[in-house]
Amino acid sequence: MKAILNICCGLDIHKESIVACILKGMPDEDVTVIR
């Protein structure tokens, strides 16, 4: 499968907290993780 995005975000939602994780980088390179 071919990657088409170079940035994406995921949310982990709980009763007491919300955590966002952003992955940024070109599909064929290592990514930068921002939490």
C-alpha positions in Angstrom: 0.0 0.0 0.0 1.3 3.4 -0.9 1.4 6.1 1.8 -0.2 9.4 0.5 0.1 11.6 3.6 3.2 13.1 5.2 1.4 14.2 8.4 -1.3 12.6 10.5 -2.8 12.8 14.0 -4.4 10.3 16.3 -6.5 10.9 19.4 -6.7 8.6 22.5 -9.8 9.7 24.4 -10.6 8.6 28.0 -12.9 9.8 30.7 -10.2 11.8 32.5 -7.7 12.6 29.7 -7.2 13.2 26.0 -3.8 12.5 24.3 -2.9 13.6 20.7 0.0 12.1 18.8 1.2 13.7 15.5 3.4 11.8 13.1 5.2 14.0 10.6 7.6 13.0 7.9 7.9 11.8 4.3 6.6 8.2 3.8 10.0 6.8 2.9 11.9 8.5 5.8 11.9 8.3 9.6 9.0 10.2 11.2 9.0 12.8 13.9 6.6 12.0 16.8 5.0 15.0 18.6 2.9 14.3 21.7 
